[in-house]
Amino acid sequence: MTAEEVRTLLRQRIEEAGSAAAFARAHGVSPIYVADVARERRQIGPAILGALGLRAETSVDYRPVEAAHG
């Protein structure tokens, strides 16, 4: 599932709950956090994934940027 698909699912669940605040209350997370994730202002974190019954399958791979030599 892509990040956009997770956000689409989150938006559907928010609509089913009646509001971001109602969804957040039902799952013990901040309503601002829920709204920010739905609007792509914040990353999808474990609390949102858990509320949706999902888990992350892969992690982000960080690598150093090679310095440009001039």
N, CA, C and O atoms as a CHARMM CRD file, in Angstrom:
* protein
*
  280
    1    1 MET  N      0.84900  -1.17000   0.00000 PROA 1      0.00000
    2    1 MET  CA     0.00000   0.00000   0.00000 PROA 1      0.00000
    3    1 MET  C      0.90200   1.24300   0.00000 PROA 1      0.00000
    4    1 MET  O      1.84600   1.32900   0.78500 PROA 1      0.00000
    5    2 THR  N      0.61300   2.17800  -0.86100 PROA 2      0.00000
    6    2 THR  CA     1.40100   3.40600  -0.92000 PROA 2      0.00000
    7    2 THR  C      0.94200   4.37900   0.16400 PROA 2      0.00000
    8    2 THR  O     -0.11200   4.19800   0.77300 PROA 2      0.00000
    9    3 ALA  N      1.74800   5.40700   0.39100 PROA 3      0.00000
   10    3 ALA  CA     1.37500   6.43500   1.35700 PROA 3      0.00000
   11    3 ALA  C      0.06300   7.10400   0.94500 PROA 3      0.00000
   12    3 ALA  O     -0.77800   7.40400   1.79300 PROA 3      0.00000
   13    4 GLU  N     -0.10500   7.33300  -0.33900 PROA 4      0.00000
   14    4 GLU  CA    -1.34800   7.96200  -0.79900 PROA 4      0.00000
   15    4 GLU  C     -2.55100   7.04300  -0.55100 PROA 4      0.00000
   16    4 GLU  O     -3.62900   7.52300  -0.19700 PROA 4      0.00000
   17    5 GLU  N     -2.38100   5.75300  -0.73000 PROA 5      0.00000
   18    5 GLU  CA    -3.47300   4.81400  -0.45300 PROA 5      0.00000
   19    5 GLU  C     -3.80100   4.78600   1.03900 PROA 5      0.00000
   20    5 GLU  O     -4.96900   4.67500   1.41300 PROA 5      0.00000
   21    6 VAL  N     -2.79300   4.88400   1.88300 PROA 6      0.00000
   22    6 VAL  CA    -3.03000   4.93800   3.32800 PROA 6      0.00000
   23    6 VAL  C     -3.79400   6.21600   3.66400 PROA 6      0.00000
   24    6 VAL  O     -4.73600   6.19100   4.45600 PROA 6      0.00000
   25    7 ARG  N     -3.38800   7.32400   3.06500 PROA 7      0.00000
   26    7 ARG  CA    -4.10300   8.58100   3.32600 PROA 7      0.00000
   27    7 ARG  C     -5.54700   8.52400   2.81300 PROA 7      0.00000
   28    7 ARG  O     -6.45400   9.05900   3.45000 PROA 7      0.00000
   29    8 THR  N     -5.75400   7.88700   1.68400 PROA 8      0.00000
   30    8 THR  CA    -7.11300   7.72400   1.16200 PROA 8      0.00000
   31    8 THR  C     -7.94800   6.90300   2.13800 PROA 8      0.00000
   32    8 THR  O     -9.09500   7.24600   2.42300 PROA 8      0.00000
   33    9 LEU  N     -7.37000   5.82000   2.64900 PROA 9      0.00000
   34    9 LEU  CA    -8.06900   4.99700   3.64000 PROA 9      0.00000
   35    9 LEU  C     -8.36200   5.80900   4.89600 PROA 9      0.00000
   36    9 LEU  O     -9.45700   5.72400   5.45200 PROA 9      0.00000
   37   10 LEU  N     -7.38800   6.59400   5.34300 PROA 10     0.00000
   38   10 LEU  CA    -7.59600   7.44200   6.52300 PROA 10     0.00000
   39   10 LEU  C     -8.74900   8.41200   6.28200 PROA 10     0.00000
   40   10 LEU  O     -9.61000   8.57400   7.14600 PROA 10     0.00000
   41   11 ARG  N     -8.77400   9.04600   5.13500 PROA 11     0.00000
   42   11 ARG  CA    -9.86400   9.98900   4.82200 PROA 11     0.00000
   43   11 ARG  C    -11.22500   9.28500   4.82100 PROA 11     0.00000
   44   11 ARG  O    -12.21800   9.84500   5.28700 PROA 11     0.00000
   45   12 GLN  N    -11.26500   8.05400   4.29500 PROA 12     0.00000
   46   12 GLN  CA   -12.52000   7.28900   4.29900 PROA 12     0.00000
   47   12 GLN  C    -12.96700   6.99700   5.72700 PROA 12     0.00000
   48   12 GLN  O    -14.14400   7.13500   6.06100 PROA 12     0.00000
   49   13 ARG  N    -12.01200   6.59000   6.56500 PROA 13     0.00000
   50   13 ARG  CA   -12.35100   6.27600   7.96200 PROA 13     0.00000
   51   13 ARG  C    -12.77500   7.52200   8.73000 PROA 13     0.00000
   52   13 ARG  O    -13.65300   7.45400   9.59100 PROA 13     0.00000
   53   14 ILE  N    -12.15700   8.65700   8.42200 PROA 14     0.00000
   54   14 ILE  CA   -12.56400   9.92500   9.04100 PROA 14     0.00000
   55   14 ILE  C    -14.00400  10.24200   8.65000 PROA 14     0.00000
   56   14 ILE  O    -14.81600  10.62900   9.49000 PROA 14     0.00000
   57   15 GLU  N    -14.30500  10.07500   7.37900 PROA 15     0.00000
   58   15 GLU  CA   -15.66900  10.33100   6.90800 PROA 15     0.00000
   59   15 GLU  C    -16.67100   9.39800   7.59600 PROA 15     0.00000
   60   15 GLU  O    -17.74900   9.82700   8.00500 PROA 15     0.00000
   61   16 GLU  N    -16.30300   8.12200   7.71700 PROA 16     0.00000
   62   16 GLU  CA   -17.18100   7.15400   8.39200 PROA 16     0.00000
   63   16 GLU  C    -17.39700   7.52300   9.85600 PROA 16     0.00000
   64   16 GLU  O    -18.48700   7.33100  10.39500 PROA 16     0.00000
   65   17 ALA  N    -16.34900   8.05600  10.50100 PROA 17     0.00000
   66   17 ALA  CA   -16.44500   8.44400  11.91100 PROA 17     0.00000
   67   17 ALA  C    -17.21300   9.74400  12.09800 PROA 17     0.00000
   68   17 ALA  O    -17.71100  10.02300  13.18800 PROA 17     0.00000
   69   18 GLY  N    -17.31100  10.54500  11.02900 PROA 18     0.00000
   70   18 GLY  CA   -18.02700  11.80900  11.09800 PROA 18     0.00000
   71   18 GLY  C    -17.12300  13.01800  11.14000 PROA 18     0.00000
   72   18 GLY  O    -17.52800  14.10800  10.73400 PROA 18     0.00000
   73   19 SER  N    -15.89800  12.84400  11.62700 PROA 19     0.00000
   74   19 SER  CA   -14.93500  13.95100  11.65900 PROA 19     0.00000
   75   19 SER  C    -13.57600  13.40300  12.07700 PROA 19     0.00000
   76   19 SER  O    -13.46600  12.29200  12.59600 PROA 19     0.00000
   77   20 ALA  N    -12.53900  14.21400  11.83800 PROA 20     0.00000
   78   20 ALA  CA   -11.19300  13.83600  12.28200 PROA 20     0.00000
   79   20 ALA  C    -11.16100  13.72500  13.80300 PROA 20     0.00000
   80   20 ALA  O    -10.49400  12.84700  14.35000 PROA 20     0.00000
   81   21 ALA  N    -11.87800  14.60800  14.48200 PROA 21     0.00000
   82   21 ALA  CA   -11.91800  14.58300  15.94800 PROA 21     0.00000
   83   21 ALA  C    -12.55400  13.28700  16.45900 PROA 21     0.00000
   84   21 ALA  O    -12.06300  12.68700  17.41600 PROA 21     0.00000
   85   22 ALA  N    -13.63700  12.86200  15.82600 PROA 22     0.00000
   86   22 ALA  CA   -14.30600  11.62200  16.23600 PROA 22     0.00000
   87   22 ALA  C    -13.40500  10.41800  15.98300 PROA 22     0.00000
   88   22 ALA  O    -13.31300   9.52400  16.82400 PROA 22     0.00000
   89   23 PHE  N    -12.74400  10.39000  14.83600 PROA 23     0.00000
   90   23 PHE  CA   -11.81300   9.30000  14.52900 PROA 23     0.00000
   91   23 PHE  C    -10.68300   9.28200  15.55400 PROA 23     0.00000
   92   23 PHE  O    -10.31800   8.22500  16.06900 PROA 23     0.00000
   93   24 ALA  N    -10.13600  10.45200  15.84500 PROA 24     0.00000
   94   24 ALA  CA    -9.02800  10.55900  16.79700 PROA 24     0.00000
   95   24 ALA  C     -9.44200  10.08200  18.18500 PROA 24     0.00000
   96   24 ALA  O     -8.70500   9.33100  18.82400 PROA 24     0.00000
   97   25 ARG  N    -10.60300  10.50400  18.65400 PROA 25     0.00000
   98   25 ARG  CA   -11.09800  10.07000  19.97300 PROA 25     0.00000
   99   25 ARG  C    -11.23800   8.56700  20.03200 PROA 25     0.00000
  100   25 ARG  O    -10.86800   7.94400  21.02700 PROA 25     0.00000
  101   26 ALA  N    -11.76400   7.98500  18.98400 PROA 26     0.00000
  102   26 ALA  CA   -11.99200   6.53400  18.95700 PROA 26     0.00000
  103   26 ALA  C    -10.68900   5.73800  18.99500 PROA 26     0.00000
  104   26 ALA  O    -10.67500   4.57600  19.40100 PROA 26     0.00000
  105   27 HSD  N     -9.59000   6.37600  18.56800 PROA 27     0.00000
  106   27 HSD  CA    -8.32200   5.65400  18.46400 PROA 27     0.00000
  107   27 HSD  C     -7.22700   6.20600  19.36900 PROA 27     0.00000
  108   27 HSD  O     -6.07900   5.76800  19.29500 PROA 27     0.00000
  109   28 GLY  N     -7.57700   7.16100  20.21800 PROA 28     0.00000
  110   28 GLY  CA    -6.62900   7.68100  21.19200 PROA 28     0.00000
  111   28 GLY  C     -5.46100   8.45700  20.61200 PROA 28     0.00000
  112   28 GLY  O     -4.34400   8.39400  21.12500 PROA 28     0.00000
  113   29 VAL  N     -5.72400   9.19000  19.53900 PROA 29     0.00000
  114   29 VAL  CA    -4.68300  10.02000  18.93700 PROA 29     0.00000
  115   29 VAL  C     -5.17500  11.46500  18.85400 PROA 29     0.00000
  116   29 VAL  O     -6.36400  11.73700  19.01900 PROA 29     0.00000
  117   30 SER  N     -4.26700  12.36500  18.60400 PROA 30     0.00000
  118   30 SER  CA    -4.58900  13.78200  18.51800 PROA 30     0.00000
  119   30 SER  C     -5.38100  14.08900  17.24400 PROA 30     0.00000
  120   30 SER  O     -5.00400  13.64400  16.16000 PROA 30     0.00000
  121   31 PRO  N     -6.46400  14.84000  17.36700 PROA 31     0.00000
  122   31 PRO  CA    -7.22400  15.22100  16.17100 PROA 31     0.00000
  123   31 PRO  C     -6.40100  16.07000  15.20000 PROA 31     0.00000
  124   31 PRO  O     -6.57900  15.97300  13.98500 PROA 31     0.00000
  125   32 ILE  N     -5.51200  16.89200  15.72400 PROA 32     0.00000
  126   32 ILE  CA    -4.66400  17.70800  14.85700 PROA 32     0.00000
  127   32 ILE  C     -3.72200  16.81600  14.06500 PROA 32     0.00000
  128   32 ILE  O     -3.50700  17.02800  12.87200 PROA 32     0.00000
  129   33 TYR  N     -3.16100  15.81800  14.73800 PROA 33     0.00000
  130   33 TYR  CA    -2.27500  14.85600  14.07400 PROA 33     0.00000
  131   33 TYR  C     -3.01900  14.13400  12.94900 PROA 33     0.00000
  132   33 TYR  O     -2.50100  14.01300  11.83800 PROA 33     0.00000
  133   34 VAL  N     -4.21200  13.66400  13.23200 PROA 34     0.00000
  134   34 VAL  CA    -5.02600  12.96400  12.23200 PROA 34     0.00000
  135   34 VAL  C     -5.28200  13.86800  11.02600 PROA 34     0.00000
  136   34 VAL  O     -5.08400  13.46000   9.88200 PROA 34     0.00000
  137   35 ALA  N     -5.71600  15.08000  11.29000 PROA 35     0.00000
  138   35 ALA  CA    -6.00900  16.01900  10.19900 PROA 35     0.00000
  139   35 ALA  C     -4.74300  16.34800   9.40100 PROA 35     0.00000
  140   35 ALA  O     -4.78500  16.42700   8.17400 PROA 35     0.00000
  141   36 ASP  N     -3.62800  16.53900  10.09500 PROA 36     0.00000
  142   36 ASP  CA    -2.37100  16.85800   9.40500 PROA 36     0.00000
  143   36 ASP  C     -1.90800  15.71200   8.51700 PROA 36     0.00000
  144   36 ASP  O     -1.43200  15.95100   7.40700 PROA 36     0.00000
  145   37 VAL  N     -2.03700  14.48500   8.97800 PROA 37     0.00000
  146   37 VAL  CA    -1.64600  13.33600   8.15200 PROA 37     0.00000
  147   37 VAL  C     -2.57000  13.23000   6.94500 PROA 37     0.00000
  148   37 VAL  O     -2.10800  13.00400   5.82700 PROA 37     0.00000
  149   38 ALA  N     -3.85000  13.38900   7.16300 PROA 38     0.00000
  150   38 ALA  CA    -4.81300  13.30700   6.06300 PROA 38     0.00000
  151   38 ALA  C     -4.55200  14.37200   5.00400 PROA 38     0.00000
  152   38 ALA  O     -4.78700  14.14400   3.81800 PROA 38     0.00000
  153   39 ARG  N     -4.06900  15.53100   5.43200 PROA 39     0.00000
  154   39 ARG  CA    -3.81200  16.64900   4.49800 PROA 39     0.00000
  155   39 ARG  C     -2.36100  16.70100   4.01400 PROA 39     0.00000
  156   39 ARG  O     -1.93900  17.68100   3.40100 PROA 39     0.00000
  157   40 GLU  N     -1.60600  15.64300   4.29300 PROA 40     0.00000
  158   40 GLU  CA    -0.21500  15.50800   3.83900 PROA 40     0.00000
  159   40 GLU  C      0.72400  16.54700   4.44800 PROA 40     0.00000
  160   40 GLU  O      1.74100  16.89100   3.84600 PROA 40     0.00000
  161   41 ARG  N      0.39200  17.04300   5.62600 PROA 41     0.00000
  162   41 ARG  CA     1.25900  17.99700   6.31800 PROA 41     0.00000
  163   41 ARG  C      2.25500  17.28800   7.22600 PROA 41     0.00000
  164   41 ARG  O      3.27700  17.86000   7.60300 PROA 41     0.00000
  165   42 ARG  N      1.94900  16.03200   7.57800 PROA 42     0.00000
  166   42 ARG  CA     2.82300  15.24200   8.45100 PROA 42     0.00000
  167   42 ARG  C      2.94600  13.83300   7.89900 PROA 42     0.00000
  168   42 ARG  O      2.10400  13.36700   7.13200 PROA 42     0.00000
  169   43 GLN  N      4.01700  13.16700   8.30900 PROA 43     0.00000
  170   43 GLN  CA     4.26100  11.78500   7.90600 PROA 43     0.00000
  171   43 GLN  C      3.23300  10.85700   8.55300 PROA 43     0.00000
  172   43 GLN  O      2.67100  11.17300   9.60200 PROA 43     0.00000
  173   44 ILE  N      3.00000   9.73700   7.93200 PROA 44     0.00000
  174   44 ILE  CA     2.13800   8.70100   8.49100 PROA 44     0.00000
  175   44 ILE  C      2.95900   7.95200   9.53400 PROA 44     0.00000
  176   44 ILE  O      3.98000   7.34700   9.20700 PROA 44     0.00000
  177   45 GLY  N      2.52300   7.99200  10.76700 PROA 45     0.00000
  178   45 GLY  CA     3.27100   7.35700  11.84800 PROA 45     0.00000
  179   45 GLY  C      2.58600   6.11600  12.38800 PROA 45     0.00000
  180   45 GLY  O      1.50200   5.74800  11.93500 PROA 45     0.00000
  181   46 PRO  N      3.22200   5.47400  13.35800 PROA 46     0.00000
  182   46 PRO  CA     2.68900   4.23000  13.92800 PROA 46     0.00000
  183   46 PRO  C      1.28500   4.36700  14.52700 PROA 46     0.00000
  184   46 PRO  O      0.48900   3.43100  14.45500 PROA 46     0.00000
  185   47 ALA  N      0.98100   5.51700  15.11200 PROA 47     0.00000
  186   47 ALA  CA    -0.34400   5.69200  15.71600 PROA 47     0.00000
  187   47 ALA  C     -1.44500   5.64900  14.66100 PROA 47     0.00000
  188   47 ALA  O     -2.48900   5.03200  14.87300 PROA 47     0.00000
  189   48 ILE  N     -1.21500   6.29900  13.53600 PROA 48     0.00000
  190   48 ILE  CA    -2.19400   6.29100  12.45000 PROA 48     0.00000
  191   48 ILE  C     -2.28100   4.89500  11.84300 PROA 48     0.00000
  192   48 ILE  O     -3.37500   4.38300  11.60600 PROA 48     0.00000
  193   49 LEU  N     -1.13600   4.28600  11.59500 PROA 49     0.00000
  194   49 LEU  CA    -1.13800   2.92700  11.03300 PROA 49     0.00000
  195   49 LEU  C     -1.90300   1.97600  11.94100 PROA 49     0.00000
  196   49 LEU  O     -2.72100   1.18400  11.47300 PROA 49     0.00000
  197   50 GLY  N     -1.63600   2.05700  13.23500 PROA 50     0.00000
  198   50 GLY  CA    -2.33400   1.18500  14.18800 PROA 50     0.00000
  199   50 GLY  C     -3.83600   1.41100  14.18200 PROA 50     0.00000
  200   50 GLY  O     -4.61600   0.46100  14.24400 PROA 50     0.00000
  201   51 ALA  N     -4.23400   2.67000  14.10800 PROA 51     0.00000
  202   51 ALA  CA    -5.66900   2.99500  14.07900 PROA 51     0.00000
  203   51 ALA  C     -6.34200   2.43700  12.83100 PROA 51     0.00000
  204   51 ALA  O     -7.53600   2.13500  12.83800 PROA 51     0.00000
  205   52 LEU  N     -5.56500   2.30400  11.75900 PROA 52     0.00000
  206   52 LEU  CA    -6.10200   1.77300  10.50600 PROA 52     0.00000
  207   52 LEU  C     -5.91700   0.26200  10.38700 PROA 52     0.00000
  208   52 LEU  O     -6.33200  -0.33900   9.39600 PROA 52     0.00000
  209   53 GLY  N     -5.29600  -0.35100  11.39300 PROA 53     0.00000
  210   53 GLY  CA    -5.05900  -1.78900  11.34200 PROA 53     0.00000
  211   53 GLY  C     -3.93600  -2.16700  10.38900 PROA 53     0.00000
  212   53 GLY  O     -3.93200  -3.25300   9.81000 PROA 53     0.00000
  213   54 LEU  N     -2.98300  -1.25100  10.23500 PROA 54     0.00000
  214   54 LEU  CA    -1.86000  -1.48400   9.32900 PROA 54     0.00000
  215   54 LEU  C     -0.54900  -1.44900  10.10200 PROA 54     0.00000
  216   54 LEU  O     -0.50600  -1.01800  11.25400 PROA 54     0.00000
  217   55 ARG  N      0.50800  -1.90200   9.46100 PROA 55     0.00000
  218   55 ARG  CA     1.85500  -1.77000  10.01000 PROA 55     0.00000
  219   55 ARG  C      2.79900  -1.50700   8.86000 PROA 55     0.00000
  220   55 ARG  O      2.50700  -1.84900   7.71500 PROA 55     0.00000
  221   56 ALA  N      3.91700  -0.90600   9.16000 PROA 56     0.00000
  222   56 ALA  CA     4.90800  -0.61200   8.13200 PROA 56     0.00000
  223   56 ALA  C      5.64300  -1.89400   7.76600 PROA 56     0.00000
  224   56 ALA  O      6.02700  -2.66200   8.64700 PROA 56     0.00000
  225   57 GLU  N      5.83500  -2.12400   6.50100 PROA 57     0.00000
  226   57 GLU  CA     6.54900  -3.30300   6.01400 PROA 57     0.00000
  227   57 GLU  C      8.01600  -3.02100   5.77100 PROA 57     0.00000
  228   57 GLU  O      8.86000  -3.90100   5.94000 PROA 57     0.00000
  229   58 THR  N      8.32100  -1.81000   5.37800 PROA 58     0.00000
  230   58 THR  CA     9.70500  -1.45200   5.08000 PROA 58     0.00000
  231   58 THR  C     10.06900  -0.18900   5.83800 PROA 58     0.00000
  232   58 THR  O      9.19400   0.56500   6.26500 PROA 58     0.00000
  233   59 SER  N     11.35300   0.03500   5.99900 PROA 59     0.00000
  234   59 SER  CA    11.81100   1.26200   6.63000 PROA 59     0.00000
  235   59 SER  C     12.50100   2.12700   5.58700 PROA 59     0.00000
  236   59 SER  O     12.86800   1.66100   4.50800 PROA 59     0.00000
  237   60 VAL  N     12.66000   3.35100   5.92000 PROA 60     0.00000
  238   60 VAL  CA    13.33300   4.28200   5.02000 PROA 60     0.00000
  239   60 VAL  C     14.82700   4.04700   5.13100 PROA 60     0.00000
  240   60 VAL  O     15.35100   3.83700   6.22500 PROA 60     0.00000
  241   61 ASP  N     15.49800   4.08400   4.01700 PROA 61     0.00000
  242   61 ASP  CA    16.93500   3.87700   3.97000 PROA 61     0.00000
  243   61 ASP  C     17.61100   5.22900   3.79300 PROA 61     0.00000
  244   61 ASP  O     17.42500   5.88200   2.76700 PROA 61     0.00000
  245   62 TYR  N     18.39200   5.65700   4.77900 PROA 62     0.00000
  246   62 TYR  CA    19.09300   6.93400   4.69900 PROA 62     0.00000
  247   62 TYR  C     20.55300   6.69200   4.37300 PROA 62     0.00000
  248   62 TYR  O     21.19000   5.80300   4.93800 PROA 62     0.00000
  249   63 ARG  N     21.07100   7.48200   3.46700 PROA 63     0.00000
  250   63 ARG  CA    22.48300   7.38400   3.07700 PROA 63     0.00000
  251   63 ARG  C     23.08400   8.77300   3.05200 PROA 63     0.00000
  252   63 ARG  O     22.39100   9.75400   2.77900 PROA 63     0.00000
  253   64 PRO  N     24.37700   8.85600   3.33700 PROA 64     0.00000
  254   64 PRO  CA    25.01700  10.17300   3.29500 PROA 64     0.00000
  255   64 PRO  C     25.11600  10.70000   1.86700 PROA 64     0.00000
  256   64 PRO  O     25.29100   9.93900   0.91500 PROA 64     0.00000
  257   65 VAL  N     25.00100  11.99100   1.74500 PROA 65     0.00000
  258   65 VAL  CA    25.16700  12.63900   0.45400 PROA 65     0.00000
  259   65 VAL  C     26.66300  12.81200   0.24200 PROA 65     0.00000
  260   65 VAL  O     27.38200  13.28800   1.12100 PROA 65     0.00000
  261   66 GLU  N     27.11000  12.42100  -0.92600 PROA 66     0.00000
  262   66 GLU  CA    28.53400  12.57700  -1.20800 PROA 66     0.00000
  263   66 GLU  C     28.83300  14.03700  -1.49500 PROA 66     0.00000
  264   66 GLU  O     28.11900  14.70000  -2.24700 PROA 66     0.00000
  265   67 ALA  N     29.89400  14.52200  -0.88500 PROA 67     0.00000
  266   67 ALA  CA    30.27700  15.93100  -1.04800 PROA 67     0.00000
  267   67 ALA  C     30.74900  16.17700  -2.47200 PROA 67     0.00000
  268   67 ALA  O     31.47100  15.36900  -3.05700 PROA 67     0.00000
  269   68 ALA  N     30.33300  17.28900  -3.00300 PROA 68     0.00000
  270   68 ALA  CA    30.78200  17.67200  -4.34600 PROA 68     0.00000
  271   68 ALA  C     32.20400  18.21600  -4.24800 PROA 68     0.00000
  272   68 ALA  O     32.49800  19.04400  -3.38600 PROA 68     0.00000
  273   69 HSD  N     33.05100  17.76900  -5.09900 PROA 69     0.00000
  274   69 HSD  CA    34.44400  18.25200  -5.10500 PROA 69     0.00000
  275   69 HSD  C     34.60000  19.24200  -6.23700 PROA 69     0.00000
  276   69 HSD  O     34.27500  18.95400  -7.38900 PROA 69     0.00000
  277   70 GLY  N     35.09300  20.39300  -5.89600 PROA 70     0.00000
  278   70 GLY  CA    35.17200  21.44400  -6.89000 PROA 70     0.00000
  279   70 GLY  C     36.51500  21.80200  -7.20800 PROA 70     0.00000
  280   70 GLY  O     36.73900  22.68300  -8.03900 PROA 70     0.00000
